[in-house]
Amino acid sequence: MRTSRCLLGSMVGGVVVLSFGVMRNVAAVRPQLVSVSASVAPGAERGRELYMRGCAACHGANARGLPHQGAELTVSRFVSDSTDEALVEFLRVGRKPDDPKSVMKMFMPAKGGNIALEDEHLMQIAAHLREVQKHADEKSPALTMTD
């Protein structure tokens, strides 16, 4: 009986030591994870999720646009030349085909047709579009998905 308790105590102690070693290794990896996510603009990942749920229907999953539906956003001068605030305002109100500023003469619904989107969500979508444009020439997963 005493032997089994010592064996059990050793096993428990070993698990504690092993757990401590694993936790120490996790802590050593954590700074790498932070530095990788720090390279993406704040809100861009959430913006990508929101983009995929709504904007991708017209602009495509890869943001390269769909014929007769939505502009290509990867190299859009409108996106690149607009401030974040101006881009959010555009997303908030949309654009009618007869608007003199419209290049493609297509309808862009306010909030992409999703009235539940708040300005915070629109800012996250704008952050995603900045990331899309930053990596437009790269073969990134966000740009190689099929429509």
Secondary structure, DSSP 8 states (H G I E B T S, - for coil): -HHHHHHHHHHHHHHHHHHHHHHHHHHHHHHHHHHHHHTS-TTHHHHHHHHHHTTHHHH-TTSS-BTTTB---SS-HHHHHS-HHHHHHHHHH-B-TT-TT-SS---B-GGGG-TT--HHHHHHHHHHHHHHHHTTTS--HHHHS--
